């Protein structure tokens, strides 16, 4: 179950079969693992061992995953957290990310997908290789964006603010309400559809300087993230 608890992937899952399956796949991928099935044991173990990442189920005996996530972030714990759950309602997704989760995987899932998500989150969090965007140059004075071949496109103030927010934190998932707060600082009332409309227009303009390159990615039921390298 455990190799070295220091820098291990902590699997918080009360379904023993599923917990063992995840541990087997992660071990095969080269990670040390530790499993906990009771939510009441998580905080003390994290304080003592500083895991590299936590796979945190929401529905746990003793203490639920959302409460655990909230407590860890309140303590200043910056350990990456990937939430896993069978509760797929949008409010659960939004709440999990609002509390500081780095990613969210819905059951049933493929263990290979979970391993891929773990690698992606650790890669984004690695100080040795920060995911610096390289394809676009943003000029806030002119609201223009330049691609690697020198092509430029001019954005509206709202489109530029949207891109600038996403571009500054590649890989981070921004819920729609966070984006609305960043873009509309006068607290005007706008709907999720408004953000979706701006994203659609932004993608169309970016395609003019980087045809065939997807940069602004949708995260179903949550919001958007900026990431380079996906066709």
N, C-alpha and C positions, 0 to 999 in steps of 0.2 A: 504493500500500500504506500509506503513511504521510502524514499531514498534519503536525501538530506532535507530536513524541514526548512533550512535556510534557503531562500530563493526558490521555494517550491511553488507549484501551482496548487492552490488550495481549492478543493472541490467540495462545496457545501451542498449536499444532495442527500435527502433522506431515503430515496429509493436505492436500496443497496445494489441491485443489478445494474441500474443506470450509472451509479457512481463508480462501480468497478469497471464498467465498459469505458467510461471517459478516462479513468486512470490508465487503463491498458493502452488506449490510443495515444494519450499524451506521453506515456512512458516510451512507447515505440517511436515517438517523434523526438525523443531525447530530453524530455522534461522530468524533473523530480515531481512527485505528487504527494499530497496528503488529503485524506477524506474526513469530513465531519458531517454527521447526520442530524445533529441537534443544534438549533439556532442559538441556544444559550451558551454554547462553548466557543463560538466563533471569535468574539472580541478578544478574549484572553489569549487565544492561540495566535491571533494576528499580532497582538502587542508583543508576544514572546518571540515570534519567529520571523516577522516581516516577510511574508510571501511575495513572490514576484507578481502574482496576479490571483484574483479570486473569481472562480466560477460560482455564482451565488444564485441558488434557487429561491424563488419568492415564497412558495408555500412550504414552510418548515415547522416542525414541532418546536415548542419552546419560545421561539422568537422569529418573526417573519423576516424575509429578505429585505424588504423596504426599510424596516426599522433598523436592521443591521447596517445597511448602506448609509442611512441617515446618521447613525451613531459614529460610524467610522469617519465620515466626512466632518462631523462636528468636532472630532478629536484632532482633525488636521491630517488624518491618514490619507496619503495620496496614492495608495496601492491601486492599480487598475482593477476595475470590476466589470465583469460581463455577467449580466443577469440572465437566468434561464427560467422559463415558466410556461405553463399551459394556458395562462390567462392572457388572451391576445387582444383585449379591449384597448382602444387607443389611449384611454386615460392611464392605464397601467404603464404603457410605453412612455408617455410623457412624464409621468410621475417618477419613473425609474431614472430617466435621463436628467430631470430637474434635480434629483437628489445627488447626482454626480456619477452615475454609472457611465462607463465608457462605451458599452455596446449592449445589445439586447437580442437574445436568441429565443425563438418560440418553439415549444415542443409540439409535435415530434420533430426532432432534428437529426441530422446525420452527424455522428461523432467526427467524421472528417471535416465537416463544416465548422464544428466547434474548434478543432485544432487550427484550422485556417484563421478563424477569428482571433484566437489566442495569439498566433504569430503576428497578425496584423496589428493588434493593439500593442503588443510588446515592441514591435518595430517602430510604431509611432511614438511610444514613450521612451525609447532608447536615447540617452543623451549622446551616445557615440555616433548616432546616425540620424539626426533630426530631419524630418521630412520637409526640406525647404523647397517651396515651389520654384520652378526654373523656367517655365514656358511663357509666363506673362510678365510684363512690366507695367505697373499701374502708375499713372501720373495724376495725382489728386488736383493739381493746379489747372489742368486742361480737361479732366474727366475722360482722358483717352487711355486706351489699353493697347500695348504693342506686343505682337507675337514674335517668335524666334527668328522669323525671316523678315522682320521689319514692317510687316503689315500692321496697320492701325485701325481702330474703330473707336468712335466717340459714343459714350454712354450718357444717359440721363443721370441726374444727381442721385436718384433713388437706385438705379441700376448699379451705379458705381459704388455706392455705400453697401449694397448687398454683396457685390463681388469682393469688395475690400474686406468685409467681415469674414466671409468664407475663406478667402485667399490667405488671410493672416493666421489661420489655424487649420492647415490641411489635415484631413482625416477626421476632424471633430464633427460630430453631428449636432446641428443647430435646430432645435424645435422652431416651428413657425412663429410662435409667440415671441421667442427671443429675437428672431430676425425683425419682427414688426417693431419691437422696442428699439432696436438699433437704428432702423431706417426712419421711423416716424417718432422723433423725440418730442414732438408736441402732444403726444398721447392721444392723437386722433383715433377714432374707432374705425378699424379696417378688418376685413375678414381674411380667413386663410386663403380664399380664392385670389385675393389681391396679391399675396406673396407668390402664389403659383403663377399668376399672370406675369409678374415681373421676372420670375425665373425663366419662363418660356421665352420672353423677349431677350433676356440676357443670353440664353443659350444660342438663340438665332444670330445674335451679333458676334458672339465668340466663334461661331462656326465660319464666319467670314474670314477670320484670320487663322483659324486652326480647323480646317474642314476634316471631318471624320474623327475628331478628338473630343471625347466626352470629358468635361471638367467638373461640372456641377451635377452631382448625383442625387437622386431622390432616395430617401429612406422611408419606406412605406409606413404610413400612419404616424410619422414623427416629424420629419422635416428634410433638411438638405445638408450635404457635405461637399467640400471641394477636395478633389484628389486627382493627381495627374497619373498618366500611364495606362489608363483603361481605354481601349478603343471604343 
